[in-house]
């Protein structure tokens, strides 16, 4: 009986644990980027560690990217930098960028590659240095407005 009770409690709290998992916040103007992340999710290395660092720094990823077919080649590119979650303060320092190409010239292929380009761009970032640079920009903005 106690084993069944344990399993019932475990199953009851499982959705709560899943809901509390770290979530990376991101901003983008691109419907293609939104679609790529909706379809593929995140796949960059050290997701939990990076997510924890971003959340502790009140930072989010700012993502630009394109997926297209040009001259019979599927192409995608993405660039990722940091921004403050609440106010429009950014840094491009220590940002990441990535491109991919394929001779399989179809938009479905390009869109799939865009998800990988985003992940590779995040992998190319130096998150710790980018967070430091974002903090410097925040301090400069605070100092500029404190003079009034």
Secondary structure, DSSP 8 states (H G I E B T S, - for coil): -HHHHHHHHHHHHHHHHHHTS----EE-S-HHHHHHHHHH----TTHHHHHHHHHHTTEEEEEEEEEEEETTEEEEEEEEEEEESSSS-EEEEEEEEEEEEESS--HHHHHHHHHHHHHHHHHHS-HHHHHHHHHHHHHHHHHHHHT-
